[in-house]
Amino acid sequence: MHSQDDEDKEEVERKTVAFWETYLIIVENGGSQIHLEDIMIFATGMKEQAYGQTPNISFLHPKNGNPASKYPISSTCSCTLYLPLHDTLEMFKEAMDFGILNGSQFGRA
């Protein structure tokens, strides 16, 4: 799940995974406008996991000097959710909530 080429990237990815795990707990406990089903639909285009498909997580790193999206992006064909990189859990949660609430049709806010 982590990039192998850069220790800095790996550290940011580990922090993002921790934010993601905490975010899921917040959502599950009703601490967000988002529901777990909303995340599944955003990431996969389906309400439930289809047999044989495994959702994937990746990270939105800057590319070629261009800033990365601050909101989540998904590829419903590959069932991949691309997580934004933020400095705090609060920023991560706000970006995830906004992206999922406003990008449910095409996996992009």
Residue frames relative to the residue before (quaternion, step in Angstrom):
aa qw qx qy qz dx dy dz
M 1.0000 0.0000 0.0000 0.0000 0.00 0.00 0.00
H 0.7212 0.4244 -0.2472 0.4885 3.62 1.09 -0.55
S 0.5221 -0.5943 0.5077 0.3413 3.56 -1.20 0.60
Q 0.3470 -0.7610 0.5167 0.1830 3.56 -0.97 0.85
D 0.6412 0.6100 -0.3127 0.3448 3.58 1.15 -0.53
D 0.8223 0.1639 -0.0526 0.5424 3.61 1.07 -0.36
E 0.4310 -0.7231 0.4795 0.2481 3.57 -0.66 1.11
D 0.6139 0.5476 -0.3504 0.4477 3.59 1.06 -0.68
K 0.6431 0.5090 -0.3199 0.4744 3.57 0.95 -0.84
E 0.6502 0.5266 -0.3179 0.4460 3.56 0.93 -0.89
E 0.6467 0.5157 -0.3220 0.4605 3.59 0.97 -0.82
V 0.6566 0.4969 -0.3027 0.4800 3.58 0.96 -0.89
E 0.6513 0.5140 -0.3153 0.4607 3.59 0.98 -0.80
R 0.6358 0.5200 -0.3333 0.4629 3.60 0.98 -0.77
K 0.6441 0.5078 -0.3146 0.4779 3.56 0.99 -0.86
T 0.6574 0.5110 -0.3055 0.4618 3.58 0.99 -0.83
V 0.6189 0.5201 -0.3432 0.4783 3.60 1.03 -0.70
A 0.6396 0.5100 -0.3269 0.4732 3.60 0.98 -0.78
F 0.6333 0.5093 -0.3266 0.4826 3.60 1.00 -0.81
W 0.6421 0.5356 -0.3125 0.4508 3.60 0.96 -0.91
E 0.6716 0.4892 -0.3004 0.4684 3.58 0.85 -0.92
T 0.6579 0.4910 -0.3047 0.4830 3.59 0.98 -0.83
Y 0.6210 0.5484 -0.3301 0.4524 3.58 1.01 -0.83
L 0.6524 0.5103 -0.3185 0.4611 3.60 0.92 -0.86
I 0.6383 0.5090 -0.3236 0.4784 3.59 1.02 -0.76
I 0.6312 0.5272 -0.3273 0.4654 3.60 0.97 -0.85
V 0.6642 0.4982 -0.2956 0.4725 3.58 0.89 -0.96
E 0.6695 0.5144 -0.2983 0.4452 3.57 0.84 -0.99
N 0.7246 0.4269 -0.2321 0.4887 3.60 1.07 -0.76
G 0.5838 -0.6334 0.3530 0.3652 3.60 1.26 0.24
G 0.4780 0.6969 -0.4194 0.3316 3.59 1.20 0.35
S 0.7094 0.3598 -0.2372 0.5576 3.57 1.23 0.41
Q 0.5672 -0.5588 0.4721 0.3783 3.55 -1.30 0.29
I 0.6215 0.5566 -0.3134 0.4536 3.55 1.25 -0.51
H 0.2035 -0.7317 0.6344 0.1439 3.54 -1.24 0.59
L 0.6615 -0.5044 0.3622 0.4206 3.59 -1.19 0.43
E 0.6165 0.5501 -0.3436 0.4463 3.60 1.04 -0.73
D 0.6186 0.5463 -0.3410 0.4502 3.60 1.04 -0.74
I 0.6414 0.5143 -0.3186 0.4719 3.58 1.01 -0.82
M 0.6523 0.5206 -0.3091 0.4560 3.57 0.95 -0.90
I 0.6632 0.4895 -0.3055 0.4767 3.57 0.93 -0.88
F 0.6421 0.5253 -0.3243 0.4545 3.60 0.93 -0.86
A 0.7467 0.4380 -0.2247 0.4474 3.58 0.82 -1.01
T 0.8275 0.2427 -0.0855 0.4990 3.58 0.96 -0.84
G 0.4360 -0.6827 0.4712 0.3491 3.57 1.18 -0.48
M 0.7014 0.4104 -0.2491 0.5269 3.59 1.30 0.05
K 0.5203 -0.6375 0.4708 0.3183 3.57 -1.20 0.55
E 0.7825 0.1581 -0.0713 0.5980 3.56 1.16 -0.62
Q 0.5869 -0.5749 0.4334 0.3705 3.53 -1.18 0.51
A 0.3563 -0.7296 0.5484 0.2001 3.54 -0.88 1.00
Y 0.5956 -0.5713 0.4233 0.3737 3.55 -1.11 0.68
G 0.8219 0.2403 -0.1975 0.4773 3.54 -0.93 0.96
Q 0.6737 0.4480 -0.3126 0.4977 3.60 1.21 -0.09
T 0.1338 -0.7810 0.6083 0.0470 3.53 -0.91 0.98
P 0.3820 -0.7125 0.5324 0.2508 3.60 -0.68 1.02
N 0.2023 -0.7760 0.5916 0.0835 3.55 -1.13 0.79
I 0.2387 -0.7312 0.6199 0.1552 3.53 -1.28 0.49
S 0.0319 0.7576 -0.6517 0.0186 3.53 -1.11 0.81
F 0.4440 -0.7093 0.5022 0.2180 3.57 -1.30 0.10
L 0.3751 -0.7323 0.5319 0.2003 3.55 -1.11 0.76
H 0.0043 -0.8032 0.5928 -0.0589 3.56 0.08 1.34
P 0.5736 -0.5547 0.4586 0.3911 3.60 -1.17 0.47
K 0.1333 -0.7910 0.5935 0.0656 3.58 -1.11 0.72
N 0.8632 0.0125 -0.0361 0.5034 3.54 -1.03 0.90
G 0.7216 -0.4513 0.2409 0.4665 3.56 0.98 0.85
N 0.5808 0.5670 -0.3771 0.4461 3.58 1.29 -0.04
P 0.4884 -0.6684 0.4624 0.3176 3.60 -0.91 0.82
A 0.4733 -0.6565 0.5099 0.2914 3.53 -1.17 0.61
S 0.6280 -0.5182 0.4154 0.4056 3.54 -1.26 0.36
K 0.3531 -0.7291 0.5383 0.2324 3.57 -1.00 0.72
Y 0.6768 0.4292 -0.2736 0.5318 3.57 1.34 -0.05
P 0.5846 -0.5810 0.4135 0.3869 3.61 -1.13 0.47
I 0.1419 -0.7384 0.6539 0.0846 3.51 -1.30 0.56
S 0.0939 -0.8007 0.5863 0.0793 3.56 -1.08 0.59
S 0.2244 -0.6963 0.6589 0.1753 3.48 -1.37 0.40
T 0.2618 -0.8050 0.5112 0.1485 3.56 -0.19 1.26
C 0.5803 0.5839 -0.3832 0.4189 3.61 1.13 -0.48
S 0.7746 0.2968 -0.1631 0.5342 3.58 0.96 -0.85
C 0.3778 -0.7433 0.4647 0.2979 3.59 1.34 0.05
T 0.4263 0.6889 -0.4668 0.3547 3.55 0.95 0.95
L 0.1701 -0.7514 0.6329 0.0770 3.53 -0.94 1.00
Y 0.1958 -0.7752 0.5949 0.0830 3.56 -0.71 1.14
L 0.2413 -0.8070 0.5301 0.0975 3.55 -0.52 1.24
P 0.4205 -0.6877 0.5271 0.2691 3.58 -1.00 0.81
L 0.3848 -0.7105 0.5448 0.2243 3.55 -1.20 0.55
H 0.0590 0.7999 -0.5906 0.0884 3.57 -0.66 1.14
D 0.5688 -0.6321 0.4263 0.3085 3.53 -1.26 0.50
T 0.8014 0.1915 -0.0892 0.5596 3.59 1.11 -0.63
L 0.6175 -0.5378 0.4249 0.3860 3.54 -1.25 0.46
E 0.6321 0.5457 -0.3400 0.4325 3.60 0.95 -0.82
M 0.6620 0.4887 -0.3011 0.4820 3.60 0.93 -0.88
F 0.6333 0.5300 -0.3238 0.4618 3.58 0.99 -0.86
K 0.6729 0.5027 -0.2955 0.4551 3.59 0.84 -1.01
E 0.6569 0.5096 -0.3138 0.4586 3.60 0.90 -0.90
A 0.6684 0.4945 -0.2969 0.4696 3.59 0.94 -0.87
M 0.6556 0.5046 -0.3140 0.4658 3.59 0.95 -0.84
D 0.6540 0.5105 -0.3150 0.4609 3.59 0.87 -0.93
F 0.6784 0.4905 -0.2946 0.4608 3.58 0.81 -0.99
G 0.6854 0.5013 -0.2918 0.4402 3.57 0.83 -0.97
I 0.6936 0.4642 -0.2832 0.4724 3.57 0.88 -0.89
L 0.6618 0.5051 -0.3106 0.4588 3.60 0.96 -0.80
N 0.7880 0.3473 -0.1605 0.4824 3.58 0.97 -0.83
G 0.7519 0.3750 -0.2159 0.4974 3.60 1.17 -0.16
S 0.2946 0.8160 -0.4678 0.1691 3.56 1.17 0.40
Q 0.6343 0.5564 -0.3497 0.4073 3.60 1.10 -0.41
F 0.8385 0.1194 -0.0303 0.5308 3.57 0.93 -0.84
G 0.5554 -0.6565 0.3775 0.3436 3.57 1.20 0.37
R 0.6919 0.3894 -0.2815 0.5390 3.55 1.14 0.57
A 0.3087 -0.7441 0.5620 0.1878 3.56 -0.93 0.91
